[in-house]
Amino acid sequence: MPNIKSAIKRVSVTEHKTMRNKMVKSATKTALKKFNTNATAEMLSSASAAVDKAAAKGVISKNAANRQKARMARVLAKAE
């Protein structure tokens, strides 16, 4: 544990950010799994929204979000 006040604050801030990132990433993974079990247009829109929110918050990169959405769109097109 750090002794310097600013270092103590950085540890606290990092813990909070890590917790938020885990929550967002977990919600994104859950949405992707729901889409994979039931590939419908409605599930695609909700999963895309979750991926976009994660990208907007900086949890995943913009390119990774676009790649995931493109893969989901391909799965949906193939299913129909």
Backbone as numpy.savetxt, mean C-alpha at the origin, in Angstrom:
# Nx Ny Nz CAx CAy CAz Cx Cy Cz
19.30 2.85 23.78 18.45 4.04 23.78 19.35 5.28 23.78
19.05 6.24 22.92 19.89 7.44 22.85 19.71 8.34 24.07
20.74 9.13 24.32 20.70 10.06 25.45 20.40 11.49 25.02
20.69 11.81 23.78 20.50 13.17 23.28 19.02 13.38 22.94
18.52 14.57 23.29 17.09 14.85 23.15 16.61 14.71 21.70
17.39 15.24 20.76 16.96 15.16 19.36 16.98 13.72 18.85
17.92 12.92 19.34 17.99 11.52 18.93 16.81 10.74 19.50
16.41 11.06 20.72 15.25 10.42 21.34 14.00 10.73 20.50
13.89 12.00 20.07 12.74 12.39 19.26 12.74 11.65 17.92
13.90 11.51 17.29 13.98 10.83 16.01 13.55 9.38 16.14
13.92 8.71 17.24 13.51 7.33 17.47 12.00 7.26 17.57
11.40 8.19 18.31 9.95 8.21 18.48 9.24 8.45 17.16
9.73 9.43 16.39 9.10 9.76 15.12 9.22 8.57 14.15
10.37 7.92 14.14 10.58 6.77 13.26 9.62 5.64 13.61
9.41 5.40 14.91 8.46 4.36 15.33 7.06 4.67 14.84
6.63 5.92 14.95 5.29 6.30 14.50 5.15 6.13 12.99
6.17 6.56 12.24 6.12 6.44 10.79 6.13 4.98 10.36
6.93 4.16 11.03 6.99 2.74 10.71 5.64 2.08 10.94
4.99 2.43 12.04 3.68 1.86 12.34 2.65 2.26 11.28
2.67 3.53 10.87 1.73 3.99 9.84 1.99 3.29 8.51
3.27 3.16 8.16 3.61 2.50 6.90 3.17 1.04 6.91
3.34 0.35 8.04 2.91 -1.04 8.15 1.40 -1.15 7.98
0.64 -0.22 8.57 -0.81 -0.25 8.48 -1.26 -0.04 7.04
-0.65 0.92 6.36 -1.02 1.21 4.97 -0.66 0.04 4.07
0.54 -0.51 4.26 0.99 -1.62 3.43 0.13 -2.86 3.66
-0.27 -3.09 4.90 -1.13 -4.23 5.23 -2.50 -4.08 4.57
-3.06 -2.87 4.63 -4.36 -2.63 4.01 -4.28 -2.82 2.49
-3.16 -2.41 1.90 -2.98 -2.57 0.46 -2.90 -4.05 0.10
-2.14 -4.82 0.87 -2.01 -6.25 0.61 -3.35 -6.96 0.76
-4.14 -6.55 1.75 -5.46 -7.14 1.95 -6.36 -6.87 0.75
-6.33 -5.63 0.25 -7.14 -5.28 -0.92 -6.71 -6.09 -2.14
-5.41 -6.29 -2.31 -4.91 -7.07 -3.44 -5.33 -8.53 -3.32
-5.29 -9.09 -2.11 -5.71 -10.48 -1.92 -7.20 -10.65 -2.19
-8.01 -9.66 -1.76 -9.45 -9.73 -2.03 -9.71 -9.68 -3.53
-8.94 -8.86 -4.25 -9.10 -8.81 -5.70 -8.72 -10.14 -6.33
-7.64 -10.74 -5.86 -7.18 -11.99 -6.44 -8.17 -13.13 -6.23
-8.91 -13.11 -5.12 -9.89 -14.16 -4.89 -11.17 -13.93 -5.68
-11.49 -12.66 -5.96 -12.72 -12.33 -6.66 -12.44 -11.18 -7.63
-11.97 -11.53 -8.83 -11.56 -10.51 -9.80 -12.79 -9.93 -10.51
-13.31 -8.83 -9.96 -14.41 -8.12 -10.59 -14.01 -6.66 -10.77
-14.78 -5.93 -11.55 -14.48 -4.52 -11.79 -14.59 -3.71 -10.49
-15.55 -4.08 -9.65 -15.72 -3.38 -8.38 -14.52 -3.59 -7.47
-14.03 -4.82 -7.42 -12.85 -5.13 -6.59 -11.61 -4.45 -7.17
-11.56 -4.33 -8.49 -10.42 -3.65 -9.13 -10.37 -2.19 -8.71
-11.52 -1.53 -8.68 -11.54 -0.12 -8.31 -11.15 0.09 -6.86
-11.61 -0.78 -5.96 -11.25 -0.62 -4.54 -9.78 -0.95 -4.31
-9.26 -1.96 -5.00 -7.85 -2.31 -4.84 -6.97 -1.21 -5.45
-7.39 -0.65 -6.57 -6.63 0.44 -7.20 -6.60 1.66 -6.28
-7.71 1.93 -5.63 -7.76 3.06 -4.70 -6.80 2.85 -3.53
-6.75 1.62 -3.02 -5.84 1.33 -1.91 -4.39 1.47 -2.34
-4.09 1.02 -3.55 -2.72 1.13 -4.07 -2.36 2.60 -4.29
-3.30 3.37 -4.83 -3.05 4.80 -5.05 -2.82 5.55 -3.74
-3.59 5.20 -2.70 -3.41 5.84 -1.40 -2.03 5.52 -0.83
-1.59 4.28 -0.99 -0.27 3.89 -0.49 0.82 4.66 -1.24
0.63 4.85 -2.54 1.61 5.59 -3.33 1.61 7.07 -2.95
0.42 7.62 -2.69 0.32 9.03 -2.31 0.99 9.29 -0.97
0.93 8.31 -0.07 1.55 8.47 1.24 3.03 8.13 1.24
3.53 7.66 0.11 4.96 7.38 0.00 5.36 6.02 0.53
4.39 5.15 0.79 4.70 3.82 1.31 5.26 2.95 0.19
4.67 3.07 -1.00 5.22 2.39 -2.18 5.46 3.46 -3.24
6.32 3.15 -4.19 6.63 4.15 -5.21 5.49 4.23 -6.23
5.50 5.32 -6.99 4.47 5.54 -8.00 4.54 4.47 -9.09
5.76 4.09 -9.46 5.92 3.07 -10.50 5.42 1.71 -10.02
5.68 1.38 -8.75 5.21 0.11 -8.21 3.69 0.08 -8.18
3.08 1.21 -7.85 1.61 1.29 -7.83 1.05 1.09 -9.23
1.65 1.75 -10.21 1.17 1.60 -11.59 1.36 0.18 -12.09
2.46 -0.45 -11.71 2.71 -1.83 -12.12 1.66 -2.77 -11.53
1.34 -2.60 -10.25 0.34 -3.45 -9.61 -1.03 -3.25 -10.24
-1.39 -2.00 -10.55 -2.69 -1.74 -11.17 -2.77 -2.33 -12.57
-1.67 -2.25 -13.31 -1.66 -2.83 -14.66 -1.80 -4.34 -14.60
-1.15 -4.98 -13.65 -1.26 -6.43 -13.50 -2.69 -6.84 -13.15
-3.32 -6.06 -12.26 -4.70 -6.37 -11.90 -5.63 -6.20 -13.09
-5.40 -5.16 -13.89 -6.24 -4.92 -15.07 -6.09 -6.06 -16.07
-4.86 -6.58 -16.21 -4.65 -7.71 -17.12 -5.37 -8.95 -16.63
-5.34 -9.20 -15.32 -6.03 -10.36 -14.75 -7.53 -10.23 -14.99
-8.07 -9.03 -14.78 -9.51 -8.82 -14.98 -9.89 -9.00 -16.46
-9.07 -8.48 -17.37 -9.36 -8.61 -18.79 -9.32 -10.06 -19.22
-8.41 -10.82 -18.67 -8.29 -12.24 -19.02 -9.46 -13.05 -18.46
-9.96 -12.63 -17.29 -11.06 -13.35 -16.65 -12.39 -13.14 -17.40
-12.55 -12.01 -18.00 -13.83 -11.70 -18.67 -13.88 -12.18 -20.08
